[in-house]
Amino acid sequence: MGGGTVVLKVILTVTFVLLFPMLALADSEDDCVKAKGDAGILACDEAIRQSPREPRFYFFRANAYFSKGDYDRAIPDFTKAMELDPTNRSNYLNRGNAYSNKGDHDRAIADYTKAIELDPASSAPYFNRGNAYARTGDHDRAIADYTKTIELDPEHVQAHNNRGNRYGLKGDHDRAIADYTKAIELAPAFADPYLHRGNAYSDKGDQERAIADYTKTIQLDPNDARVYNRRGNAHMKKGDHDRAIADYTKVIELDTKSAVVYSNRAAAYGAKGDHDRVIADCTKAIELDPESVDAYDNRGSSYGAKGDHDRAIADYTKAIELDPASSAPYFNRGNAY
């Protein structure tokens, strides 16, 4: 029976800074610095008209655009502020954030690197650059930057959590667990490190510890469907099919659009020999994801177990069409024939 997978939730928040000195300002200039959203943008427009060589006004207008998600307007303003004040690292850091949010991680990394050159004692550019490297899949550089972040700021919870994620993706579960444990020590009410540590324990085969961490995650965030699914998978690995079914059912209550969890619950029902429920769940999974190979293969197995070989063959054939490199549907169809 197919089990499905869940992608780790990776926290890749960025640190945003305001580092310009605050001076006595005229009304429009003062509003440019202090006002938010459209009001701030309008005030900065006027401040720039009056003082076009003042870098702060471009910077604060860029921040206002950034807060609206208008990165295309924010980036030119950060760039203009850089031209007028090339030594202020906050311009590079915040423009890097805008590039990162646009998915342009190479430009983001270049900006964070420049921010580091200007202020190597600040943890924020290292952390943000680590996030950018993580998004490109460069685990080693991400780990190096998170490590530097932790050297500069030993209580940086997200740096420990995010470095743990990179170690986990490299298969180094012991280092990942150590980082998640540290994040939990620093912020015991933060749910994500428990979830991720549970994933690491599960990958190491320690389902008891995994279940304990998933349960703690649920206590902190009872509406996170992913965690019930992961705990259900851990129960399945232990052979506790009833608890697995209960967890998958909770996922369905929270997220009725998840094809994977219907397939997972079908697998649990299949292990109990409840083929009618397998067929019902696989049918639902196929409605939600018509290309679910596991759902067709598992439904075919239950049709076969009920003696309905024609329907079984049809499902195995569809599974083969969707994934001709998978051996199981051929073997199962051969049995049906």
C-alpha positions in Angstrom: 0.0 0.0 0.0 1.3 3.5 -0.8 2.0 5.8 2.1 2.5 9.3 0.6 5.0 11.9 1.8 4.9 15.2 3.5 7.3 18.1 2.7 9.0 19.7 5.6 7.8 23.1 6.5 10.9 25.2 6.1 10.9 28.6 7.9 12.7 31.1 5.6 11.7 34.4 7.1 13.9 37.4 6.5 15.2 40.1 8.8 14.2 43.6 7.8 16.0 46.6 9.2 15.7 50.4 9.5 19.0 51.9 10.2 18.7 55.6 9.1 19.1 58.2 11.8 16.0 60.1 12.8 16.3 63.9 12.5 13.9 66.8 12.9 11.9 66.9 9.7 9.3 69.0 8.0 5.8 67.5 7.9 6.1 65.6 4.6 9.5 64.4 5.5 8.4 63.3 9.0 5.4 61.5 7.5 7.7 59.8 4.9 9.7 58.3 7.8 6.8 57.5 10.1 3.7 56.9 8.0 2.8 53.5 6.6 1.3 52.3 3.3 -0.1 54.6 0.7 0.1 57.6 3.1 3.8 57.0 3.6 4.4 56.7 -0.1 2.6 60.0 -0.9 4.6 61.7 1.9 7.8 60.3 0.5 6.9 61.5 -3.0 6.7 65.0 -1.7 9.8 64.7 0.5 11.8 63.5 -2.6 10.4 66.3 -4.7 11.7 68.8 -2.1 15.0 66.9 -1.3 15.9 64.6 -4.3 19.4 63.9 -3.0 18.3 62.6 0.4 18.7 58.8 0.5 16.5 58.2 3.5 13.4 59.2 1.6 14.0 56.7 -1.2 14.7 54.1 1.5 11.5 54.7 3.4 9.4 54.8 0.3 11.0 51.5 -0.8 10.0 50.0 2.6 6.4 51.2 2.1 6.3 49.6 -1.3 7.9 46.4 0.1 5.2 46.3 2.8 2.5 46.3 0.1 4.3 43.5 -1.8 5.2 45.9 -4.6 8.8 44.7 -5.0 9.2 46.1 -8.5 8.8 49.6 -7.2 10.7 48.9 -4.0 13.8 47.7 -5.8 14.5 50.9 -7.8 14.1 53.0 -4.7 16.5 50.9 -2.7 18.9 51.1 -5.6 18.6 54.9 -5.7 19.2 55.1 -1.9 22.4 53.0 -2.5 23.6 55.4 -5.2 23.2 58.3 -2.8 24.6 56.4 0.3 26.6 53.3 -0.8 27.8 52.5 2.7 24.5 51.9 4.3 24.1 48.1 4.6 20.3 48.3 5.2 19.8 49.2 1.6 21.5 46.0 0.4 19.8 43.9 3.1 16.3 45.1 2.3 16.8 45.1 -1.5 18.0 41.5 -1.1 14.8 40.7 0.7 12.8 42.2 -2.2 14.8 40.1 -4.7 14.3 37.0 -2.6 10.5 37.5 -2.4 10.5 37.8 -6.2 12.4 34.5 -6.5 15.6 36.1 -7.8 17.8 34.4 -5.3 21.1 35.1 -7.1 20.6 38.9 -6.9 19.4 38.5 -3.3 22.6 36.6 -2.4 24.7 39.3 -4.1 23.0 42.0 -2.0 23.3 40.1 1.3 27.0 39.5 0.5 27.5 43.2 0.1 25.6 43.9 3.4 28.0 41.4 5.1 31.0 43.3 3.6 29.7 46.5 5.0 28.8 45.1 8.5 30.4 41.7 9.1 29.3 41.7 12.8 25.6 41.7 12.0 23.8 38.4 12.0 20.9 39.5 9.8 22.6 39.3 6.4 24.1 35.9 7.1 20.7 34.6 8.2 18.9 36.0 5.1 21.6 34.8 2.8 21.3 31.3 4.4 17.6 31.4 3.5 18.4 32.3 -0.1 20.9 29.5 -0.4 18.3 27.1 1.2 15.8 28.1 -1.5 18.3 27.3 -4.2 19.0 23.9 -2.7 22.6 24.7 -1.7 22.5 23.1 1.7 26.2 23.4 2.5 26.3 27.2 2.0 23.0 27.6 3.8 24.4 25.6 6.8 27.6 27.8 6.8 25.5 31.0 6.9 23.2 29.7 9.6 26.3 28.6 11.6 27.8 32.2 11.3 24.4 33.6 12.4 24.5 31.4 15.5 28.1 32.5 16.2 27.0 36.1 16.2 23.6 35.5 17.9 23.6 32.2 19.8 19.9 32.5 20.7 18.7 32.9 17.1 15.9 30.3 17.2 15.1 30.2 13.5 18.8 29.8 12.6 18.9 26.7 14.7 15.6 25.5 13.2 16.6 26.2 9.6 20.0 24.7 10.0 18.4 21.6 11.4 16.2 21.5 8.2 19.3 21.6 6.0 21.0 18.9 8.0 17.8 16.8 7.7 17.7 17.2 4.0 21.4 16.0 3.8 20.4 12.9 5.8 22.3 14.0 8.9 19.5 13.4 11.3 21.6 13.5 14.5 22.8 17.1 13.8 19.3 18.0 12.8 17.9 16.7 16.1 20.6 18.6 18.0 19.6 21.9 16.3 15.8 21.3 16.8 16.5 20.5 20.5 18.4 23.7 20.9 15.6 25.7 19.2 13.1 24.1 21.6 15.2 25.0 24.6 15.3 28.6 23.4 11.6 28.8 22.4 9.6 26.0 24.0 6.3 27.4 22.7 7.5 27.4 19.0 5.8 24.5 17.3 7.9 23.9 14.2 11.1 22.5 15.8 8.9 19.8 17.5 7.4 18.9 14.1 10.8 18.8 12.4 12.5 16.9 15.2 9.6 14.4 15.0 10.4 14.0 11.2 14.0 13.4 12.0 13.2 10.8 14.7 10.8 9.1 12.3 13.4 9.0 9.5 15.8 7.4 12.0 13.2 4.7 12.8 12.4 6.0 16.3 8.6 6.2 16.0 8.0 6.5 19.7 10.0 9.8 20.0 8.5 10.9 16.7 5.0 10.5 18.0 5.8 12.3 21.2 7.1 15.3 19.2 4.1 15.3 16.8 1.8 15.2 19.8 3.6 18.2 21.4 3.3 20.0 18.0 -0.5 19.3 18.0 -0.8 20.7 21.5 0.9 23.9 20.4 -0.9 24.1 17.0 -4.0 21.8 16.9 -5.1 23.0 13.4 -1.9 22.0 11.5 -3.1 19.1 9.3 0.4 18.1 8.3 1.2 17.0 11.8 -1.7 14.6 12.1 -0.7 13.1 8.8 2.9 12.6 10.0 1.8 11.1 13.3 -0.5 8.9 11.3 2.4 7.7 9.3 4.4 7.0 12.4 1.5 5.0 13.9 1.4 3.0 10.6 5.1 2.2 10.8 4.4 0.9 14.3 1.5 -1.2 13.0 -1.1 0.8 15.0 -3.6 1.1 12.3 -6.5 2.3 14.4 -4.6 5.3 15.7 -3.3 6.0 12.2 -6.9 6.0 10.9 -7.9 8.4 13.6 -5.1 10.8 12.7 -5.8 10.6 8.9 -9.5 11.2 9.7 -8.5 14.4 11.6 -6.5 15.6 8.6 -9.5 15.1 6.4 -11.6 17.2 8.8 -9.0 20.0 8.6 -8.1 19.6 4.9 -10.7 17.9 2.7 -8.7 18.6 -0.5 -5.7 16.4 0.4 -5.5 13.4 -1.9 -2.5 12.0 -0.1 -4.2 11.6 3.2 -7.1 9.7 1.6 -4.5 7.3 0.1 -2.8 7.0 3.5 -6.1 6.2 5.2 -6.9 3.7 2.5 -3.5 2.0 3.2 -4.5 1.8 6.9 -7.9 0.3 6.1 -6.2 -2.1 3.7 -3.9 -3.3 6.5 -7.1 -4.1 8.5 -8.7 -5.8 5.5 -11.5 -3.3 5.2 -11.6 -3.3 1.4 -14.8 -1.3 1.0 -13.3 1.6 2.9 -10.1 1.3 0.9 -12.1 1.6 -2.3 -14.1 4.6 -1.0 -10.9 6.4 0.1 -9.0 5.6 -3.1 -11.9 6.8 -5.2 -11.9 10.1 -3.3 -8.1 10.4 -3.7 -8.5 9.9 -7.5 -11.2 12.6 -7.6 -8.8 15.0 -6.0 -5.7 13.8 -7.9 -6.5 11.8 -11.1 -2.8 11.0 -11.5 -2.4 9.3 -8.1 -0.7 6.0 -9.0 -0.9 4.7 -5.4 -4.7 5.3 -5.3 -5.3 3.3 -8.5 -2.9 0.5 -7.5 -4.4 0.3 -4.0 -7.9 0.4 -5.2 -7.1 -2.4 -7.7 -5.7 -4.5 -4.8 -9.0 -4.1 -2.9 -11.1 -4.9 -6.0 -8.9 -8.0 -6.5 -9.3 -9.0 -2.8 -13.1 -8.8 -3.3 -12.9 -11.0 -6.5 -13.7 -8.1 -8.9 -10.7 -8.8 -11.2 -12.0 -6.8 -14.1 -12.1 -3.6 -12.1 -8.7 -4.5 -10.5 -7.2 -4.9 -14.0 -8.6 -1.6 -15.1 -7.0 0.2 -12.1 -3.7 -1.5 -12.5 -3.7 -0.6 -16.2 -4.3 3.0 -15.3 -1.5 3.0 -12.7 0.8 1.6 -15.4 -0.2 4.4 -17.8 0.6 7.0 -15.2 3.9 5.4 -14.1 5.2 2.8 -16.5 8.4 2.5 -14.5 6.6 1.2 -11.4 6.8 -2.6 -11.1 4.0 -3.1 -8.5 1.1 -2.5 -10.9 2.5 -5.0 -13.4 2.9 -7.6 -10.8 -0.6 -7.0 -9.4 -2.1 -7.0 -12.8 -0.4 -10.3 -13.6 -2.0 -11.8 -10.5 -5.4 -10.5 -11.5 -5.0 -12.0 -15.0 
